Amino acid sequence: MIEFSRFQLENGLRVLIHEDDSTPMAAVNVLYNVGAKDESPEKTGFAHLFEHLMFSGSENIPDFDVPIQQAGGENNAFTNSDITNFYNIVPVDNLETVLWLESDRMMDLHIDERKLDIQRRVVVEEFKETCLNQPYGDVWHHLAELAYQVHPYRWPTIGKVPGHVEDATLEDVKDFYEKYYCPSNAILVIAGKIKAKTVRPLVEKWFADIPAGKPYQRQLPIEPPQKEIHQKVHQSNIPVDALYIAFHIPSRLDKDYYAVDLLSDVLCNGKSSRLYKHLLKEQKLFSQIDAYVTGNIDPGLLIIEGRTAEGVSIESAEAAVWKEIESLKTEKISEQELQKFKNKVESTLVFSESSILNKAINLAFFELLGDPNIINEEVTYYQKLTTDDIYRMANKILIRENCSELYYLKKDR
């Protein structure tokens, strides 16, 4: 049981505190409720750009990393379609240093043409390195655009094209910062060898006087139900052909999300899972294969991806995947098979909760979803699933009308 206390400052900042005496460290996590889905289709990649810009200096701190390192700590960040998340871990005696740092860049990030130009070049170079010059690097550009027609999940976090970030003006990024990087759009979580009664005054000292920011109402287009299969063939300089199959799934808060997540494990999570055992190990149709859910806040995807073995056609590999899918739709899995994957999920969740940093990140995310106590209930959600639940969701989700398929082929094919 992960216990926590919660309060909210007058400027709207939501704060959660978790006391954990098992470690001499403290984790500080700041989640901003902004991701790639909040970008304009003509100006994508901005949330990811800001992940970099937020380290480039603020009113009292020319370089964010130096004070963290001097305090014996580490820090980093990540961005996805839904959120931008900054995290730090330091010896508990230096907790206030992190609160000072995070409050300063929330209050007054300094962005000028020189800093913007540096980070633009860094992000554009990352785009080229990871998407354009790496085998399979642009898969998500093709697959997301294939699966989504109107929802902004149709472009990846790094952006549609490098030109959107290259053309970002100082005014563009300042507007983005003022709109999203403010207390009323943020969640602060502090975890570690701390006491809520001593930490709360520190939070109030460093964050209470930051202006709340203007409230905004997110109005995203709703992706309509897919009614026919979407297919695309893309050729590139890659070593082997690859297959990507994506199915629309419920949102992160939907009661059926957990059944779909477990369904993806049954398909391919570990050497005893269906696709790995039958298609890779026994039939040797794939050199690697996986299945997973994206876990987006809005309705996301269940994705099956695999690289074919030498001499295997993409068509025969695809047919074999659909054969395994149909077996899940015609016959319920056994109680023994279901329990095996339930146990895997439980061990993964319990292991992740041993880290104060993971607890801080998860508490912030579940607070964003509306109930931080989900962190204590997820194991129960999975354990309550039945073979009927898996069977029902397989027949609802794993259908051709709900599917987007990408053939990612070698150019010399």
N, C-alpha and C positions, 0 to 999 in steps of 0.2 A: 504494500500500500504506500503510494507516494503522497505524502501530506504536503499541503501548501496553504499559504494565506494569500489573500488578494485584496487590493484596494485600487482606487482610481483617483488621480489628481484632478484638480479643477480644470486643467487644460485638456483633459481627455486621455492622458497617458494611462494605460492599463498596466498594472504592476503585479507580478506574482513572485512570491518568495518561498523557496523550498530549503528547509534546514536539513543538513546531512553532516553528521559528526564523523563520518568514516573517512574523510579526506581533509587534508590541510589546505585544499585549494578552493577557489570560488569561481564559478562560471557566470558570465554576464552575457545575456542574449538579447539583442534588439531586433525585433521583427517589424518590418514596414509592410503595410498592406498594399503593396504595389508589385506587379510583375509584368511580364511581356504582354499579358492580355489587356493591360491598361494603355497600351501604346496606340498611336494612330497608325493605320495601315501604311501611310506614307512616311512614317518616321519610326521604324522598328529598331530594336536593339538598344533603346534608351535605358531600360531598367538595368540591363547588363552593363552599359556604359557607366551608370551611376554606382554600380558595385565597385568600379575602379575609382571613380571621382571622389567617393566618400573617404578615400584614404589619402587624398592629395593635399590636405591641410585645411584648417579652420581658423577662427579668430585668434585663438591663443596657442594653437598647435600647428607648426609648419609641416610636421611629418608625424602622422598618426602612429606609425610602427615603432619609432624610437622610444617614446615613454613606456610603451608596453614591454618592450625588450628590456629596458632598464629596470622595470618592475618584476622581471623574472617570468614574464607571461608570454602567451602566444595569442594570435588572433587571425581570423579569416572571415570569409563571407561566401554566400552562394545566392544565386538568383534562379528562379524558374518562372513558369508562366503565371504563377499565382502570387508569389511573395519575393521579397528581398530580405535576406537574413544575415545579420552581423553577429559574430560570436567571439568571445574572449575567455581565456582561462588564466588566472593569476594566483599566486599565494594569497591567502585570505587577508593578510595584513595589508596588501596593496589594492584591495577592492576599490577604495575611493579613487584611486588613480584612473581606473577604468570608467567609473561613473563620470568623472570630470571629462575624460576623453569623449565618451559617447554623447554627453550632453552638449559639448562644445560643437561637435559636427552636426547635431540635430538643430542647434540654435543658429549657427552662423557658419555654414560651409563656405569657404572662399574659392570661387571659381573665376579664373581669368583666362584670357586667350591662350597664354602659354601653357597653363595646366590642362586646359581643354584639348589643346593640340597634341600634347604628350599622350593623354589617355585615348584620344581618337586613334592615334597611330598604334597604340598598344592593342586596342580592341580590334581594329582592322587587321592587324597582323595575326591576331588570334583567330579571326574568321578565316583568313587565308590558310593558316597552318592546320586548323582542325577541320575545316569544312571543304576547302578547295584542294588542298595538297595531301590529304590523308585518304587512303582507301575507305570507301563507304562513309566518308565524313559528311556528305550532304544528304544522307538518307532521310533525315527528319524533314528537310526542306521538301522533299518529294512526297513523303508519306503523310505528313500533316496536311499539306495542301490537297492531297487526294481524299483524306478522311473528313476534313472540315470544309464546309462551303461558306459559312458566314461567321462563325464564332472565331475570335482572335487566337484560339489555339491553332489556327491554321498556319501560323508562322512560328519558327523556333525562337528560343530565348535570345540567341545571339543575333537575331534579326534576319530579315528576308535577304537583303543584299548588303555588302559592306558600304555601299554608297549612302545609305540612310544615316549611318554614323559619321561618315566622312563629311557629309553636308550639314551636320548638326551645328547650329549657331549658338553663340553664348546666350542669346535670348531664349532659344529653345530649351537649353538645359536648365537655366535659372527658373523658367516657368515650371518645368517638370519637378525640380527640387521643391519649390514653394508649394506646389499642389500636394505632393505625396510625403515628403520627409519632414513630418511635424508630429507633435505629441498626440493629436487626436487621431492619427493614422498609424500609431505605433503601439507595440506591446513590449514591455521590459520584463525579463525574468532573471532573477538572481538565485543561484543555487550553490550550496556548499556549506562549509563549517561557519555558519553565520546564525544570527538571531534576528528574527523579524523586528523585534522592538528596537534594535540598534541600527538596522539597515534602513528602515522606513525614514528616519530623519535625514539620512544621507541622500536618499532618493529625492526627498522634498527639497533639500538644500541645492541639489544640482539640476533638477528638472522642473520644479514647480513654477519658476518664473519664465519658462519658455512659452512664447505665444502659441495658442492652440492650433492655429492654422484654420483655413476656411474649410468647413465641411463640404464634402462632395458626395454626390449620389452616383454610384456605379450603375451604368445602364448598358449592359452588353447584349448584343444580339443572341438570341437563343437558336442553337443549332437544330434545324428540323430533323425529324426521324429520317434515317436513310432508307430508301425503298428499293434500291437496286445496287448490285455490286459495282464498285468502282475499281478499275484496273489500269495499270500503267506499266510500260516497259521503259527502262532507262539503261543506257549503256555507258560504261566508264572503264578507266584503266584500273582494274581490280584483279586479284589473283584467281578468285573463283566466283561463280554465280551465287547470288544470295536471294532469298525469298523473305518477304515481309507481308504478314497478314494481320490486319487491324480490325477489331470489332468495337463498336461503341458500347460503353458500359455506363452504369449509373454514377451519379456524383458521389463525392467522398462522404457526404452526410446521409446518403440513401441507405436504408436498412439492408438492401441487397448487395451493397458494396463488398461486404465481408465474404459473402458466398462467392462472388466473382473473383475476388482475390485468391481464395482457396482453390477455386476452379483453375486458375492459372498455375498454381502450384501442382495440382494433379496432372496438368498437361506437361509441365516441364520445370521441376525444381528438384534437382538431385538425380543421382544415377538410377533410382528406382521409379522415377516418374515416367509417364506413358511415352512421351515423344523421345526422350533420351533412350529409354530402354529398348523400345521397338524400332525406332527409325535410325538411331545413331549406333547403338551397340549391336543390335541383332541384324538389321537389314543393311546397315552401313550406307545409308542414303545421304547422310549429312556428316560433315566434319565437325560441326558444332551447331547446337540448337538451344533455344531458350523460349520461355513464355513469361510474361509479366504484365502487371497493370501500371498505368502511368500515375494513378493516385491523385489526379487533379481534383481541385475543389469543385469545379463544374464537371459535368459528365465527360469522362475521359475515354481511354482506350485500353483494351486487352490486346497485347501484341505478341504474335508468334514470329520469331525470326530465326533463320537458319542459313548456313552456308553449305552448299552441296559438296558431297564427296567427289573425288576425281572420277570423271566418266559418267556421272549421274546427270540426267537432264533435269532442268528446272521443272518441267511439266510432270515428270514421274515423282519428283520430290513433293511437289504440291499435292498431287493426288493422294500420296501416302499420308500427308498431314490431314487432309479432309477425311480420309478413312478412319483415322484415330478420333477425329472430332465426332464423326457419326457414331462411333462406338459409345461415346459418352452420352449421346442423345438417345440411344436405343436401350441401353442397359445401365441401371444405377451402379455406382461404384460400391464396393463392399464396405461394411462398417470398419473393418480392419484397415483398409486403405485410407479411409477418411480420417481415422484416429491417428494414423501415422503422420499425416500432414498437419493435423491439429497440433500434435506434439512438437513438430518442427517450428510452427508459428509461435507457439508458446515459449519454446526455448530461445528463439530469436528475440522476442519481445522482452523476456526476462533478462537476457544478457545485455540488451541495449540499455536497460534501466540501471545497470550497474555503473554507468558513467554519468557524472553530474552534468556534463555538457550535453549529452543526449537528452537527459531529463529536462534541462532548461529549454532546449530547442523544441522538444515535443510539447511541453507545457505551453509555450508561446503559440505553436501551431494549433493546438486544440482550443486555446482561448480564442483564437481567430475564428475557429469553427463554431464557437458559441458555448463550449463546455469543456474546460480544462480537465475535468474529472474523467473524460474519455480515456485518459492515460491509464487509469485504474480499471477500466471496464472492457478494454479491447480484448483481453484474453478470454473473458466470458462470452463476448460476442462470437468469437471463433469457436469456442467449445460448445456453444448451443446449436451450431449448424448441424443439419442432418443430411443424410444421403439424398433425401427428397429435395432439399434446397439446392444441392449441387446439380441434380438432374434437371430441376426446373430452370435454373439459370443457364445451363448448357443449351437447353432447347429454346430459350428466349434470346440469348446473346449470340451463340455460335451458328448463325444462319447466313447464307450467302447475301441476302438482301441487306444485311447489316455489316457487310464486309468491304474492306478496301485492300486490294492486293497490289504489291509492287514487285515486279521482276527487276532485280538489279544485276545486270549481265555484263560479262567481259566483252570488250569491244571486238575481239577477234572471233566472237561466236558466229 
